[in-house]
Each structure stands twice: as structure tokens, then as C-alpha cells.
């Protein structure tokens, strides 16, 4: 499968690709670089905006703005004005927001992680009318979540536990009893960001595994995309027909010799895997704004 680099090495910790059908562009973030990136497929242009802290994810908002998780805050962000307003904050010492996305009802879910990547003080939260509510606790680094395109399942990645769990997602937004969907061996790499296709597949970026794998409904490998970067962080479907798989990577943690072997690490990649997904749902029913404004 042919993989193309769309934006060369430049991200320390590239993450969170998100297709924006309204603008016809792809957003992604560099967590340690504290930046928001945009790729325009029609023009092949890439642009970057500095952020006031480390972003954990970018999502769409029903207002047309973006939602960013920055450090421990959920921020409604206007990319044109480069200003944001705090919507909510998650408590806890030594944590930061790591990854997040909206389910098909427009509920925002996001994870947290231990900043030292050592203790199980992270979790998965759903943003409700009263702010963030913990749905899953006691993980070192939460990644995902991803939602099956039929809306029945939530996939959560316990990265340091090397496993993906699957939970029934009830219509009201509660989770049913979860089960282990897939455990990865050390040789495969650490499971990271994920995306679902309309054929029931789950695509998983493998940190240290130089690849994205597709898992079928049983959790078994059904396809593999080799990526010319060691630290593959996340993937998302996009493009006009939602049949392009965009892949983010990181240069973080690689020695000089390693970077010489995979010089495009930290770049943005794409391929056409023969599957497609659905348009990302924007966040709806945000909690009352806290009113604090942030800028770059």
C-alpha cells in the first residue's frame, strides 16, 4: 500500500488528526511543540498556529469553531482569531489531557494521562452538563476513544497496558461492561490513536511499530500499513469521500541514528486503504462557559 508524506519532519509529538469537511482540511496537533497544524489537500499547503500550552486533541464544535484540550482545560477555539475560551477543566495533580473525540450524538469524550508516564492516575471522561465526568479510571495513559460507525461501541486504548478495550455505548451516553478487544505484544509496539471504518474495522497506530494495523470485528489483524516512521501516533479518515487515511507520527524519543534511518518521523502521511469512514460529529451541548479567554 502506497504511503505518501504530506508534511515532512517537524512535529515533536504529532497527534490527533481530524478531518474538517466544512473547511475541507485536516487538523492535527503537535503536543510537545504546542502547535495546531492544518493541511489543505486541494492546495497541498500546510499552516501552523502556536498554542498557549500542550494540546491533547482537536475536535469540531457545532458553532463552527474548534475544541481543543490544552493541558487540563477544554477550550473553545477560533482558529481565525487565534483565541479561545475555557469551557471546562479537569482536576487532579500531575495529569494532562491526552486524546479525545466526539461520539455520534456530539458528546465529547477525552482522556488524561500521568505527565510522568508512571502512575495510573489517568482516565477517560465524558463532558456532560455539569462538566467532565469520569467514565474509566486508573490508567497511565488514555488514548482514543474511537466509536464504531454504527454508534454501538466505544473503543478505549490503555496504551501502557498494551491493550484496547471495547465498551457498549448506550444511547444516553453511559458505558456498558467492557472487555479486552486486543492485547499487543512488545514486538508489535504500543497501541495509540485509533479510527473506525464503515466495514467494522478498527485502525490503530502503533508507537514503536512503524505501522497502522486494521483489526476486524474479532480483534484480529486484517491489514497493515507500513509507515516510514518509528513512532506512529494516530490515524483518521478524511478527504471528500472519507476514503483517505491520514497518519500522524512523532520524532520524540528517537536518537540521531534512528532519525537518520527514518528521516520523515514527525511527519504527516496518507494512504488509501480501500475503506472509508463517516464525517466526524461536532461537539454539542457544551457545559456553560467559564468565560476565561486564552490567546496565543
C-alpha positions as CSV (number, residue, x, y, z in Angstrom):
1,X,0.0,0.0,0.0
2,X,1.5,3.3,-1.1
3,X,2.1,5.8,1.7
4,X,2.7,9.5,0.9
5,X,4.3,12.1,3.2
6,X,2.2,15.3,3.2
7,X,4.2,17.3,5.7
8,X,7.8,16.4,6.4
9,X,9.5,16.1,9.8
10,X,8.6,18.9,12.0
11,X,6.4,17.5,14.8
12,X,8.0,16.5,18.1
13,X,4.8,14.6,19.0
14,X,2.3,14.8,16.2
15,X,-1.1,13.6,17.2
16,X,-4.9,13.9,16.8
17,X,-5.7,14.1,13.1
18,X,-9.2,15.3,12.4
19,X,-11.0,15.8,9.1
20,X,-13.0,19.1,8.8
21,X,-15.5,18.6,6.0
22,X,-16.8,22.1,6.2
23,X,-13.4,23.7,5.6
24,X,-12.1,20.8,3.5
25,X,-8.9,20.5,5.6
26,X,-7.2,18.2,8.1
27,X,-6.3,19.5,11.5
28,X,-3.7,17.9,13.7
29,X,-1.6,18.9,16.7
30,X,2.0,18.7,18.0
31,X,1.7,18.1,21.7
32,X,5.2,19.0,22.8
33,X,5.6,21.6,20.1
34,X,2.5,23.3,21.4
35,X,1.1,23.9,17.9
36,X,-2.1,23.4,15.9
37,X,-1.5,22.3,12.3
38,X,-3.7,22.5,9.2
39,X,-3.3,20.7,5.9
40,X,-5.3,21.7,2.8
41,X,-5.4,18.8,0.3
42,X,-6.5,20.9,-2.6
43,X,-3.5,23.3,-2.4
44,X,-1.1,21.0,-0.5
45,X,-0.5,23.9,1.8
46,X,0.4,23.4,5.5
47,X,0.0,26.1,8.2
48,X,0.7,26.2,11.9
49,X,-0.6,28.2,14.9
50,X,1.1,28.4,18.2
51,X,-0.9,27.5,21.3
52,X,-0.6,28.6,24.9
53,X,0.1,25.1,26.2
54,X,0.3,21.5,25.2
55,X,-2.7,20.3,23.2
56,X,-4.1,16.8,23.7
57,X,-6.7,16.7,21.0
58,X,-8.6,18.8,18.5
59,X,-12.3,18.3,17.8
60,X,-15.1,20.1,15.9
61,X,-17.7,22.2,17.6
62,X,-21.3,22.8,16.4
63,X,-20.6,26.6,16.3
64,X,-18.0,26.1,13.6
65,X,-15.2,26.7,15.9
66,X,-12.8,24.0,17.2
67,X,-12.5,22.4,20.6
68,X,-9.0,21.8,22.0
69,X,-7.8,20.0,25.1
70,X,-4.9,22.2,26.4
71,X,-3.1,21.0,29.5
72,X,-6.1,20.4,31.8
73,X,-8.7,22.6,30.1
74,X,-11.3,22.2,27.4
75,X,-11.1,25.3,25.2
76,X,-13.5,26.5,22.5
77,X,-11.0,27.9,19.9
78,X,-11.5,30.2,17.0
79,X,-8.6,29.4,14.6
80,X,-9.3,32.6,12.6
81,X,-8.9,34.9,15.6
82,X,-6.4,32.6,17.3
83,X,-8.3,33.0,20.6
84,X,-10.0,30.5,22.9
85,X,-12.5,30.5,25.7
86,X,-12.3,27.9,28.5
87,X,-15.3,25.6,28.7
88,X,-14.3,23.2,31.4
89,X,-11.3,22.0,33.4
90,X,-10.4,18.5,34.7
91,X,-9.0,18.3,38.2
92,X,-6.0,16.3,39.5
93,X,-2.3,17.0,40.1
94,X,0.3,15.7,37.7
95,X,-2.0,15.0,34.7
96,X,-2.7,16.5,31.3
97,X,-5.4,15.9,28.7
98,X,-4.2,13.5,26.1
99,X,-6.7,12.4,23.4
100,X,-10.3,12.9,22.7
101,X,-13.2,12.9,20.2
102,X,-16.9,13.2,19.9
103,X,-19.4,10.3,19.7
104,X,-22.2,10.3,17.1
105,X,-24.5,12.2,19.4
106,X,-22.0,15.0,19.7
107,X,-20.8,14.2,23.3
108,X,-17.2,15.0,23.8
109,X,-15.0,12.2,25.4
110,X,-11.4,12.8,26.3
111,X,-8.6,11.0,28.2
112,X,-6.0,12.1,30.7
113,X,-2.6,10.7,31.5
114,X,0.1,10.9,34.1
115,X,2.6,13.6,33.0
116,X,5.5,11.4,34.1
117,X,4.0,8.3,32.4
118,X,4.4,6.2,35.5
119,X,1.3,6.1,37.7
120,X,-2.3,5.0,36.9
121,X,-3.8,8.4,37.6
122,X,-5.3,9.0,34.2
123,X,-8.8,8.1,32.9
124,X,-11.5,8.7,30.3
125,X,-14.0,11.5,30.7
126,X,-17.3,12.5,29.1
127,X,-18.2,16.1,29.1
128,X,-21.7,16.4,30.5
129,X,-24.0,19.3,31.5
130,X,-22.0,19.7,34.8
131,X,-18.6,19.3,33.2
132,X,-16.2,16.4,32.8
133,X,-17.4,13.1,34.3
134,X,-15.1,10.1,34.8
135,X,-16.1,7.0,32.9
136,X,-12.9,5.0,33.1
137,X,-10.3,5.3,35.8
138,X,-6.8,4.1,36.8
139,X,-4.9,4.1,33.5
140,X,-1.4,5.6,33.0
141,X,-2.1,7.0,29.5
142,X,-5.6,7.0,28.0
143,X,-5.8,7.1,24.1
144,X,-8.8,7.2,21.8
145,X,-11.6,6.9,22.2
146,X,-12.9,5.7,18.8
147,X,-16.5,5.0,18.0
148,X,-17.9,2.3,15.7
149,X,-19.7,3.9,12.8
150,X,-23.0,2.3,13.9
151,X,-22.6,4.0,17.2
152,X,-22.8,0.8,19.3
153,X,-19.3,0.6,20.6
154,X,-16.6,2.8,22.2
155,X,-13.0,1.7,21.9
156,X,-10.6,2.8,24.6
157,X,-6.8,2.4,24.4
158,X,-4.8,1.7,27.5
159,X,-1.5,2.4,25.9
160,X,0.9,1.4,28.6
161,X,-1.2,-1.7,29.3
162,X,-0.8,-2.6,25.6
163,X,-4.5,-3.2,25.2
164,X,-7.6,-1.9,23.6
165,X,-10.9,-2.3,25.4
166,X,-14.4,-2.3,23.9
167,X,-17.5,-1.0,25.7
168,X,-21.1,-1.0,24.7
169,X,-22.2,2.7,24.3
170,X,-25.8,3.2,25.4
171,X,-28.0,5.8,23.7
172,X,-27.9,8.1,26.8
173,X,-24.1,8.1,26.8
174,X,-23.4,5.6,29.5
175,X,-20.9,2.7,29.0
176,X,-21.8,-1.0,29.5
177,X,-19.5,-3.6,30.8
178,X,-16.2,-3.5,28.9
179,X,-14.0,-6.3,27.7
180,X,-10.5,-6.6,26.3
181,X,-10.7,-6.4,22.5
182,X,-7.0,-6.8,21.7
183,X,-3.7,-7.1,23.6
184,X,-0.5,-6.2,21.7
185,X,2.9,-7.9,22.1
186,X,6.1,-5.8,22.8
187,X,7.3,-6.6,19.3
188,X,4.2,-5.1,17.8
189,X,4.5,-1.7,19.6
190,X,2.3,0.3,21.8
191,X,-1.3,0.9,20.6
192,X,-2.1,4.6,20.3
193,X,-4.7,6.6,18.4
194,X,-7.5,4.9,16.5
195,X,-10.1,5.3,13.8
196,X,-13.2,3.2,12.8
197,X,-14.3,2.3,9.2
198,X,-17.8,1.6,7.9
199,X,-17.0,-2.1,7.5
200,X,-16.5,-2.7,11.2
201,X,-12.7,-2.3,11.2
202,X,-10.6,-0.5,13.8
203,X,-7.4,1.1,12.6
204,X,-4.7,1.5,15.3
205,X,-1.4,3.5,15.2
206,X,1.5,1.6,16.8
207,X,4.1,3.6,18.7
208,X,7.4,1.9,18.1
209,X,5.8,-0.4,15.5
210,X,6.2,1.7,12.3
211,X,2.7,0.9,11.2
212,X,-1.0,1.2,11.4
213,X,-3.0,-2.1,11.7
214,X,-6.6,-2.8,10.9
215,X,-8.4,-5.0,13.4
216,X,-11.6,-6.8,12.3
217,X,-14.6,-7.4,14.5
218,X,-12.9,-10.2,16.3
219,X,-9.8,-8.1,17.1
220,X,-7.6,-10.0,14.6
221,X,-5.3,-8.2,12.2
222,X,-6.8,-7.9,8.7
223,X,-4.5,-5.3,7.2
224,X,-1.3,-3.4,7.9
225,X,0.0,-0.1,6.6
226,X,3.8,0.2,6.9
227,X,4.8,3.8,7.7
228,X,8.3,5.2,7.2
229,X,8.4,6.5,10.8
230,X,9.1,4.6,14.0
231,X,6.6,6.3,16.3
232,X,3.2,6.2,14.7
233,X,0.7,8.0,16.9
234,X,-2.8,8.2,15.4
235,X,-4.9,8.0,12.3
236,X,-8.1,9.4,10.9
237,X,-10.2,9.1,7.8
238,X,-10.8,12.2,5.6
239,X,-10.9,13.6,2.2
240,X,-14.1,14.4,0.1
241,X,-15.1,10.7,0.0
242,X,-13.7,9.9,3.5
243,X,-11.5,7.2,2.0
244,X,-8.1,8.7,2.8
245,X,-6.4,7.5,5.9
246,X,-4.3,10.3,7.4
247,X,-1.5,9.2,9.8
248,X,0.4,11.3,12.4
249,X,3.9,10.4,13.7
250,X,6.5,11.7,16.2
251,X,10.2,12.3,16.3
252,X,10.2,12.3,20.1
253,X,12.3,9.6,21.7
254,X,14.4,8.8,18.7
255,X,18.2,9.0,18.7
256,X,20.2,10.8,16.0
257,X,20.9,7.5,14.3
258,X,17.3,6.4,14.4
259,X,16.2,9.7,12.8
260,X,18.8,9.2,10.1
261,X,17.2,5.9,9.3
262,X,13.6,7.3,9.3
263,X,14.1,11.0,8.4
264,X,10.3,11.7,7.9
265,X,9.5,10.8,11.5
266,X,7.3,13.6,12.9
267,X,5.6,14.0,9.5
268,X,2.0,13.7,8.3
269,X,1.2,10.8,6.0
270,X,-1.7,9.5,3.9
271,X,-2.8,6.4,2.1
272,X,-5.9,4.9,0.5
273,X,-6.6,1.7,2.3
274,X,-9.8,0.6,0.5
275,X,-12.1,1.5,3.3
276,X,-13.9,4.7,4.4
277,X,-15.5,6.2,7.5
278,X,-18.2,8.8,8.3
279,X,-18.0,12.5,8.8
280,X,-16.8,13.4,12.3
281,X,-19.6,14.7,14.6
282,X,-19.1,18.1,16.1
283,X,-19.4,18.7,19.9
284,X,-22.9,19.7,21.0
285,X,-24.4,20.6,24.4
286,X,-21.2,22.2,25.8
287,X,-21.2,23.0,29.5
288,X,-21.8,26.6,30.5
289,X,-18.7,28.6,29.6
290,X,-16.3,29.6,32.3
291,X,-15.6,32.8,30.5
292,X,-11.9,32.9,30.7
293,X,-10.2,33.8,27.4
294,X,-6.9,32.5,26.3
295,X,-4.8,33.6,23.3
296,X,-1.6,32.6,21.5
